[in-house]
Amino acid sequence: MPHAAYEYIAGGAADEITLRWNREAFDALALRPRVLVDIERIDTSVELFGRRLAFPVLLAPTAFHRLVHSEGEVETARGASAGEALFVVSSLSTRRVEDISRATTQPWWFQLFDIGRRRREFLTELLETLNAVGCNGLVVTADAPVTGARNRSERAHFSLPDDLETPYYPDRTARKQVGGLPVSGSSTWADLAWLRSKTGLPIMLKGVLHEEDAKLAVKAGMDGIIVSNHGGRELDTVPATITVLPRVVKAVGKRVPVLLDGGVRRGTDVMKALALGARAVLIGRPYLYGLSVGGAPGVARVLEILRGEFEMALKLSGRRTLAEIDRSVILRT
Ligand SMILES: Cc1cc2nc3c(=O)[nH]c(=O)nc-3n(C[C@H](O)[C@H](O)[C@H](O)COP(=O)(O)O)c2cc1C
């Protein structure tokens, strides 16, 4: 991919401290396997909102797939299909959901940024479209009311190509800032309540790092929480997601599933997140790299690698199912 696009995708906000912590915090956790367990038969499947997923890794919402592949999100959806994973389509998709939904056999969700008052008419129509084309869930991203300090993209002079269309954010001026995030600063808990009243689809709140926000999300009728720091791209120096996960899980209890993203690169990372209470994880950058170098087979290959590594981690830890991955998999220091 072009250098500037790579810098936009790979980069984090400001000094990239959170970006680094996301990885370092996973690496700092040591695993403590049990041995001589019969691991001939294992089951990596997981239930999420009444559906079985083959393994607990989802594709996180990421913007502008046409930056790295001419078919954009349609190609990603094909890869998600082949790799048996759920794809969360970004509001900054460069393809329409009608085309994306046709390209996948897997369940898929749609992500929203701005759910503020000014967008209600648009959102009402969008919800109708999403229902009509078989969308299975919504993700509301709460950690990006403005775009973070994308210094690395700026230094690389990254800008969006003029012909890159984003059907759900047609206003080009909103995308012209570095990183292209639409400003969604007017969204509040009251707007979330409005959205809740408008749809029966499961809604997940993404970008939660504080246990009090997790509690508010449950109170607002959210069906799930995604512990995320936007891959270290928004507020720099917020903690690694795996560091705050246990607090959020504790606050939420068993009321709704908690998911996590940020720095998941190995099967052992998936296991660590599950051990600390996540139901499943999402990956962002890894599948964009797969999409860039190999299109749909590239995305599927990234998923296959992670799935294989996760199975290996499970077996080498003496665990057979996700239910058997508890805190005792991780060494307490
Ligand atoms: C290039 C890029 C674009 C992204 N665009 C969005 C987006 O449109 N909406 C959103 O909710 N999150 C977006 N994210 C954040 C991801 O959903 C996810 O939180 C993050 O990538 C996970 O971290 P990882 O890349 O380390 O796996 C984006 C991330 C990247 C790298």
The ligand as an SDF file (V2000), in Angstrom:
LIG
                    3D

 31 33  0  0  0  0  0  0  0  0999 V2000
   -7.2000    2.3080    9.9530 C   0  0  0  0  0  0  0  0  0  0  0  0
   -8.1790    2.1930   11.0800 C   0  0  0  0  0  0  0  0  0  0  0  0
   -9.4460    2.7260   10.9240 C   0  0  0  0  0  0  0  0  0  0  0  0
  -10.3810    2.6170   11.9470 C   0  0  0  0  0  0  0  0  0  0  0  0
  -11.6410    3.0750   11.7350 N   0  0  0  0  0  0  0  0  0  0  0  0
  -12.5800    2.8900   12.6950 C   0  0  0  0  0  0  0  0  0  0  0  0
  -13.9320    3.2460   12.4420 C   0  0  0  0  0  0  0  0  0  0  0  0
  -14.2950    3.7030   11.3650 O   0  0  0  0  0  0  0  0  0  0  0  0
  -14.8290    3.0540   13.4410 N   0  0  0  0  0  0  0  0  0  0  0  0
  -14.4740    2.5080   14.6560 C   0  0  0  0  0  0  0  0  0  0  0  0
  -15.3240    2.3380   15.5220 O   0  0  0  0  0  0  0  0  0  0  0  0
  -13.2020    2.1510   14.9020 N   0  0  0  0  0  0  0  0  0  0  0  0
  -12.2590    2.3130   13.9560 C   0  0  0  0  0  0  0  0  0  0  0  0
  -10.9640    1.9010   14.1940 N   0  0  0  0  0  0  0  0  0  0  0  0
  -10.6420    1.2180   15.4730 C   0  0  0  0  0  0  0  0  0  0  0  0
  -10.8760   -0.2850   15.3670 C   0  0  0  0  0  0  0  0  0  0  0  0
  -12.2540   -0.5890   15.3480 O   0  0  0  0  0  0  0  0  0  0  0  0
  -10.2870   -1.0570   16.5540 C   0  0  0  0  0  0  0  0  0  0  0  0
  -10.7510   -0.4840   17.7430 O   0  0  0  0  0  0  0  0  0  0  0  0
   -8.7610   -1.0790   16.5600 C   0  0  0  0  0  0  0  0  0  0  0  0
   -8.2230   -1.1290   15.2620 O   0  0  0  0  0  0  0  0  0  0  0  0
   -8.2980   -2.3170   17.3410 C   0  0  0  0  0  0  0  0  0  0  0  0
   -6.9290   -2.3060   17.5090 O   0  0  0  0  0  0  0  0  0  0  0  0
   -5.8830   -3.1230   16.5830 P   0  0  0  0  0  0  0  0  0  0  0  0
   -5.7980   -2.3930   15.2900 O   0  0  0  0  0  0  0  0  0  0  0  0
   -4.6460   -3.0310   17.4000 O   0  0  0  0  0  0  0  0  0  0  0  0
   -6.3900   -4.5480   16.4220 O   0  0  0  0  0  0  0  0  0  0  0  0
  -10.0190    1.9990   13.1750 C   0  0  0  0  0  0  0  0  0  0  0  0
   -8.7340    1.4760   13.3210 C   0  0  0  0  0  0  0  0  0  0  0  0
   -7.8220    1.5540   12.2950 C   0  0  0  0  0  0  0  0  0  0  0  0
   -6.4660    0.9400   12.4720 C   0  0  0  0  0  0  0  0  0  0  0  0
  1  2  1  0
  2  3  1  0
  2 30  2  0
  3  4  2  0
  4  5  1  0
  4 28  1  0
  5  6  2  0
  6  7  1  0
  6 13  1  0
  7  8  2  0
  7  9  1  0
  9 10  1  0
 10 11  2  0
 10 12  1  0
 12 13  2  0
 13 14  1  0
 14 15  1  0
 14 28  1  0
 15 16  1  0
 16 17  1  0
 16 18  1  0
 18 19  1  0
 18 20  1  0
 20 21  1  0
 20 22  1  0
 22 23  1  0
 23 24  1  0
 24 25  2  0
 24 26  1  0
 24 27  1  0
 28 29  2  0
 29 30  1  0
 30 31  1  0
M  END
$$$$
